[in-house]
Amino acid sequence: MKIRELPTFHMPVPQGTWIPREMHEQVVAWMLEAGLIKHDKSRNLPLKKGGYTDIYVNLRNARSNPAAIKALAELYAYPLRWLGPDLFVEVPDAVSCIAGPLAVELDKPYLTVRTEAKEGRATDANMIGSCESGQSVVIIDDVITNGASKVQPYQECLDKGLNVDAVVVLVDRQQGWQEDFRELGIRIPVWAGMTLHDVRRELVNMGVMKRSDYRTENSNPMIIALDGKSWEEILPLVERLRPTGCILKVNDLLFGQGIERLLPELSTYGRVMADLKCHDIPKTVENTCKRLRICPPWAVTVHASGGAEMVKAAQKGLGHCETKILAITVLTSIDQETCEEIYRRRPFGQVKHLAKIALDAGADGFVCSPEEAPHLRKIFPEATIVTPGVRSAGKDTHDQRRVATPREAIKYADHFVMGRQVLEASDPEAEVFRILGDELKIDAFCL
């Protein structure tokens, strides 16, 4: 499975993955067919270092499939040709079956680093193979998680006076190797063919894995606010939350990553609420909403205070997408005094006024605090109501002013937003199901 032929030359590690994005589906489909990927929608696959996962990459199984060995050797040849080391180092056992074929493919020697030296033999060294001080090497393995299995080979290479240019793996599981390498003073780049997220995205897009059961999504009223975090920080969180069917709300992350990049990636893990809070001249709002067509989110937010024409412009921009338009009324961080200062009205009066403008213009619903939700439900019974500022009893309300518990919120709202209470929990998935089961008595989940 050659990516493309390259002459051998020495180059620094590029950004991104060494398997091009357009080939990810092909490679994942082939690995699945070859039995090199296991998957489980309930995340019950055990990991060597503890914990569980939904996807397990196992190149060891290639031993029983000569065609798979050949294809893997061709794949690994690409990054090694690019980096151009004098020789490469295999970390047994995962890539042992491809090391020999890879050496033939590259016409390069390789070294094997044992976990423990074999005693009582002609050689009791940890390293098998010949090398000379000053030579450049690349360490290869199947995956990288926290990086622990790469430390010994790296140290063995240093002890032999070798220059380690990089670690090359097929899949980066994105589970903290950067932090561990920093703590250990290891300053070598890791170049992965794909990330675990890439594998998961392709499996979901291919229909091999479900994002979550549709009945689970339809039963779960919870929206998780992914605010103030980078993509790398939220990825392990949304991976855990995927089976729960929560809607994922993004605001600053959407601006930071870009609509066209983030929406397709995040949609792997759940429905997305694009909390853009559009508030501009109608044409600008229309142009912004057009960009959502690439991967239509569950909903987009616009400020009702922008007026009817702005809401209509959002509709025009979305075209025939099924994306809901949710109108922002009065932010939950605004108390009565501030509301009167800005709008010359108390919160409920202003929320009611803005909600009517937005719904008359074609909005599907609105975002309001739990305090206004009961009244607006009576006035606008068909509207989709989303309430932020929701916390379980006894939890810190942080910067929210008009708040409620999940049980109070869901009496009148269709969905409610939670953030830090879930994201900072030791087990976010368990916290979601605790809230749904213990507080809301929702148990109709089909995982």
N, C-alpha and C positions, 0 to 999 in steps of 0.2 A: 504494500500500500504506500507507494512512494508519493511524497508531497511534490517534490520536483528535484531534479538532479542539481547538485551544487558541487563545485570544486572544493577541495579541502583548503581552508585558509583560516587564519586566527583572527577572530573578531570578538568584540565585547558582547555581553548578553543584551539583546534588544528588549524593549518593553513589550508586554503582552505575552500571549501564548505562542508556542512554536507550531501548533497546528492552526492554520487559518480558520477564522470563524465560519467561513462558508463550507469548510470540510467537517465541522463538528458533528453534524447529523450523520454523515456517512460513516465516520469513525465510530460513533456511539452505536449505530445500527450494526456495524460489523462486529464490534466487541460483544454486543448482546447476543448475536447469532453464534459467536464462537464460545459462549459460556464464560466470558471474562467479567461480566457484570451481574451482580445479584441486586434485586430491589424488593422493597417491602413498604407498602403504603403506610403501615402503622409504626414504622421506625423501630422494628424489633430485631434488626441485625446487630449482633454483638461486635464490638471493636476490641482489638487486642489490648489496648491501653485502658479499657473500661468504657462504659457508656454504650449507647446504641445509635444506629444510623438507619437511614432509609435506603442507602446505596452503598454497596461494597464492591470495590474493584479488586479482582483477584487474577493477576497475570500468571500465578502458579499453575492454573488450569491449562495454560497453553502447552504444557508438557505432553498432553495427550492429543494435541492437534498440530501436526507439523506445519500446516498451512498458516495457522495462527502465529507460530514461531517465526516463520518467514516474514509475515506481514509486520510483526512487531519489530523485527530487525530493520526492515525498511523504514518504519516510522522513526525509530530512534536514530537512524543514520542521519536524518535531516539536521537536527540540532547539533550533533557532533561534527558534521561536516562544516557547519557554520562556525562553530567555536574553534575547530582545528587543533585539539590537544595532541600531545605526543602519544598518549595512551589513555584508556579510560579505566575506571575502577567500578566493579560491580559490588552491590550489597546483596549477599545471599539472604533469603532463598528466592525472593520474588522474581528477580530478573536473571537468575542463573541459567535458565533454559534458553535465553536469547543472547547471552554474552558471546558464546562461540560464533553463532551465525552473524552477529553484529560485527565481530572482529574480522570475519571474512568479507562482509559487505564493505567495510571501511578500509580493509587491508591495514589494520592497526592492531598492536598488541593490547592486552588488557591485564588487569590485576584483580584478584579476588581477596577480599578482606574477611577473614573468619571472625566470628564472634568470640571464640576461644581458640587458643593455639592447640594444635594436636601434639600431645606429649608422647615421647617414646618412639618417635618416627625419625627418619633421616633428617627431617626438618621440623622444628617446633615453632616456626614463625607464625604470626597471625596473618601474614600476607603471602599469597601464592602468586608467583610470577616475578619477572626481573624488571628492574627499573634503575635509573641513574639519577643522582641528586641534580636538581635544577630542571628536570623535565616537567612539562605542564600536563595536568590530568583533569578529567571531568568525572565526577562521581555520578553513577546512574542508579536509579531505583524505580519501583513502580509508582509509589505515591509518597507524599510527604504530609504528615499531620502536625505533630508538635516538633518534629525534627530530631527527636532523641536518637533514632536509629542511624542518623547520619553523623553523629558526633564521633564515634569510634573510628569509622573509616577516614574521616577528616583528620583526626589526630594521628592515625597511622601514616597517612600521607605526609603530614608535617614532619614526623619522626624520620622519614626516609629522605627528607629534603626536597619533596615534590611541591610544585606550585599548583594549588587547587584553583582552577578557574571558575568552576560553577558546579552546582548539583542539578542534574537533569532528571525530571520525573515525567511520567505520563499524565498524572493527575495530582493537582494541589488540592488537598482536602480543606484548606483554609481554616486550620484549627490551631493557630497560634505559633507556628514555627518562627515567625519573625521576632516575636518577643523573646522566645527562648534562645534564639541565636544571639540576640543583643546581650542578654544576660550572661551568656557564656563567652562573649567576645568573639564570636564567629562572624566574620565579615565576608561572606561569599554569597553571590547571587544564586537564587533558585529559579530555574527556567522550566516551566510546566507546559505540557502539550495542551492541557485543558484544566479548568478548575472543576471542582465537584459541582459547583453551580451550573457550569456549562453542561455537564453530563445530565444533571437533573432537568435542566431546561429542555434539552433535546428529548429526553424520555417523556416528559409531559407533553411537549409539542407533537411527538409521534403517537401519543395516545397509549403508550405502554404503561405509564404511571398516571394516576389521577392527581390533579392539584389537591383536591379533597372531594369527598362525596358530595354531589349536588344537594342532597337532602341535608347534609351537615351545613353547607353554606346557607341554604334557605332558612334553616332553623336558628342560625346564630345571628343575633342582632348587634354583636359587638364590633366596634371599629377601633383599631389600635393606631394611636398617633405615633408615627416614627419620626419625631422631631428632634433636631439637634444632634443627630448621629450621622456618621459617614456610612457609605455603602458597605465597607468592610465591617463596621460595627453592627449594622442591622442584619447582615446576611445570616449569621448563626442564629439570630433571634427569629427571623421569618422562617428559616428552615424548621425550627422547632414548632412554630405556630401553624405551619401549613396544614396539618390534619384537622385543625380546629375550625377552619372555615371562616376565620375572622376577616373582615375587610381591613385593608392596610391603607392608612391615610398618610400622604406625604405632602410636605410643603417645601421647606428649605432644601431638602434632599433633591426634590424635583428640579429646583432651580440650579442646584449645584451640579447634578449629573446630566441634566438635559432631558427633555420630554422624549425625544426619539430614542435615546439610549435606555433610560430608566424604565419606562412603562413596559416594554416587552420583557425585560429582565424580572421586574418585580411581579408581573402578572403570573409568573411561574408559581408563586406562593399564595396567591389569593386575589380576590377582587380588589381593585385599587380605587381609592378616592383621591382624585387629583385636587388637592386643596390649594388651588391657585389664587383664590380670592380675587378674581379678575375685577379690576376697577379702572376703566380707562375709556377713551372715546370708543364708540361702537366698532369702528373699523379695526382698531387694535385688538379688541376683544374677539372679534370674528377671526382675525388672523391667528390669534393664539389658540382658539378652539379648533381651528382647522388642523393644527399640528397633532391634536389628540387622535385624529382618525387613524394614524399608523397603528395604534393598539388601543382601541376605545376603552377608557376606564369605566368603572361602575358609575362614577359621578364626578362632576367638576363643580367647584364653588365659584360664585360671582357675588359681588357686593350688591345687594338690592338698592343701596343708596346711589348706585350708578344710574338708576332709572330704567323705565320700560324698554327704551331703545337699546340699551346695553344688553339686557337680558335677551331680547330678540336677536341681537347680533351674535350672541353665544349660540343660540339655536341654529342660526344660519351657518355658523362656522362648523358646527358638529355634523351638519348634513343629515344623513339617515342613520347615524349612529344611535344606539340605544342608551347612550350615556345620559344619566340624569343631570339636570341643572338644579343645583341646590343654592338657594339665595341666602347669603349671610345677612342676618338682621342686625342685632346688636351683640357685639362680642361679649362673651361671658366674663371677661376680665374687667368689664366696665360696670361700676356700681351705680347706684341711683344718682348720687351727686354728680359723677362724671357724665352720666347720660344727659342730665338736665343741662349741664354746662355745654355739651356738644350739640344736642338736638333740641334743647328747650322743651323736652318731654321726659316723662318718667319712662323707665325701660319698657313696660308693657305697652304703653301707648305707641311708642316708636316702633317696637317689634311688630305690632298689629298693622301699623301704617305701611311699613316696608314689605311685610309679607303679602299684603293685598296687591301692592304695585307689582311685585315679582310674579305672583301667581296669575294675575290678569295678563301679564306679558308672555306667559307660557312656561314659567319655571315649574319643575316637578315637585318642588318642596322647598324647605328652608331649614336653616340651622338656627336654633334658638336655645336659650338656657332652659333647664328643667322647670324654672318658675313660670315661664310663659307657655310651656308646652300644653298644659291642661286647657287653657283658654283657647289657644290656637287650634287644638284638635276639634273643639266644638264649632269654631268658625269655619275651618277649612278641613272637613273630615276626610277628604280624598288625598290630601297632601302628604308627601313623605317628610316626616319630621325627624331631624337628627339633633340630639342634644349632647353637647360637650360638657365638660366640667363635672364628670361623674366619678365618684370614689365610693368604695365600700365604707361602711360605718367605721369611724375611728381613724381613717387614713388621712394623711396630710393633704390639704387642698391646694397647697403651693400658691400660684398666682391667680387661681380661679376665685371668683367672688360669689356667683349665683350657682350653687352646686346641689347635687342630689346623689343618693345611693343608686345602684343599678336597679333595684326593685322599684324605687320611686320613679326613676326615669322611664322605665319601659311601660309604665301604666298608660302613658300618653304618646310616647315617641316610638317610631319604628326601629330606630337605631340609636345607640349611645356611644360616645367616644371615651376611651380610657387610654392612659399612656404609662406613666412611670410606675403605677401600681403593678402592672403586668410585666413591663420590660425589666424592672429592677428586681423582680421576684427570683428566687433561687431556681425555680422551675416555672418559666412563663406558661408553658402548655398546661401544667397542672393548675396554675392559678386561674387560667381562663376557664377550665372545666369546673373548678371549685365555685367560681362566681356563677357560672351558668347553672350548675346543679344545685348548690347549696342556697344561693341567694335568689335565683330566678326559677328554680325547679324545672329547668329545661333538660330533658334527658333523651330526647329523640335524635341521638347522633348515631350515624352509621359509619363507623370508621373502618 
